[in-house]
Amino acid sequence: MAKARGLIAVDKMGGKVLFLDPETYETQITIDGFPRTVHELLVVPETSLAYVPIFGDGVHGRNPNPQHFLCIFDLHQRAHVGTIDLRPYIAPHTLKLGPDRMIYITCENSAKVVVIDPGTNKVVEALDSGSTNGHRLIIAPDGSRLYTENEEDATVSVIDLKTRKLTGKIATPRPLAGIAISPDGRTVIAVDDAEPALFLIDTANERVRDEIRLKAVPKAAQIARYAPDWSLLGVTSLNSNTVSLIDPSFKEQTAIKVGSQPMDMAFHGDELFVPCQGDGSVHVIDIPNRRHKSSFKCGTGCESMAFF
């Protein structure tokens, strides 16, 4: 594995973006002055840029003052170098880079998935998400479809990226909190927001085919993320203070205690980094040995981080 040049973290609770030493984890640069609230993160290594949405001063479903900005950071300069105004689309949340090299971002309060050309930093299209509760999104590895999990609706929207149209919604037994997709694109993993479980959705017939209970996780989970090599699925439970390491076959899983309110994850070699927004800690998980390795303080309460 190539040595990381840096580590960027989104301190949601502190309203800052941090740059850390990738070996000592000491905070080197703090950038603040953003409207509330910095939320989520996309790093594009080939352009050395990172993108952080400004969501608003609330949380999903209770966001009285939604924002409409997407901030751009230069990873070489470790600096905030630009801001994209998404208006009229508001409450930007999860964002992903598609195989077509476009950025796709859910704008919750507008019921849209907004498409941004990173070459021009312009909004080029807005796709109907089918739900004002469109929360997180994932894109099929072949770029054919985009899926949003619509939290309170208990549905997953399906958008055909070739026709740019919403083709349908998949019902799930309970409300949702997170979403991931298998490397072959045949299974969407939807995180249950009511109980500690995952719904496995068959993308061919667009139906839930199985429900996987999370072992040793007492409360519902939040975010699901595959390792870059697809060898592991990580699932955090904000209310249980755990991260689950799950085999891609879903036959083996290990729950590991971390800090308060774990959120997104960053895979780096044989380690998994879990930022916890509730207490400003980041926990390092030894993946091969399935155990907690160490922890360090980072900001007031980071939600997302990524090595570059």
Disulfide bonds with the S-S distance in Angstrom:
none
